[in-house]
Amino acid sequence: MADNGPPTDPTPEQEAAARAKEEAEQAALPYKWTQTIGDLDVSVSVPGNLKARDLVVEIKRQKLKAGVKGQEPILDGDLPHPIHTSESTWTLTTSPDGTKLIEIHLDKANKMEWWAHVVAGAPRIDVTRIQPENSKLSDLDGATRGMVEKMMYDQRQKELGLPTSDDQKKADILKKFQEQHPEMDFSNAKIN
């Protein structure tokens, strides 16, 4: 097999063509979907005269099915990744145009992963092009927030040439030890 060298980046024209193909594939799906890093929402349009009892919606850990009873499902397949079924829901809402929407909310089990498609076999999106929204410290849980704040503090201290929180902790321990042992001479001690 011949080596053609390192792969080259696509030209702007190739990138635009790939983007247009992806958009056309997604527009052709019988549903619309969006995602955040932690969850995924799917909207399926159905006739406006239907009620919830006329529908079949099954949300399982690794499978999703949605459609009208007695008809071929509009959406049916294996999910690419597991979900939390207890935190996933669906509702039937009325659209301004008189149709109804089955709105399905899936809570991702792995909240650090983008999905390339909703169900296996569906056209994929290029997850490398996803631009996540900026998160705020207040969005994080307590332990994660504390760790991020410590990292930010340490980074600022380093930029200012000041000791980090770990350096300060070591210095405080050494000072306390010196106070407890005044008989010891630390004048020539080098502490790293």
Secondary structure, 3 states (H helix, E strand, C coil): CCCCCCCCCCCHHHHHHHHHHHHHHHHHCCEEEEECCCEEEEEEEECCCCCHHHEEEEEECCEEEEEECCCCCCEEEECCCCEEEEEEEEEEEECCCCCEEEEEEEEECCCCCCCCCCCCCCCCCCHHHCCCCCCCHHHCCHHHHHHHHHHHHHHHHHHCCCCCHHHHHHHHHHHHHHHHCCCCCCCCCCCC
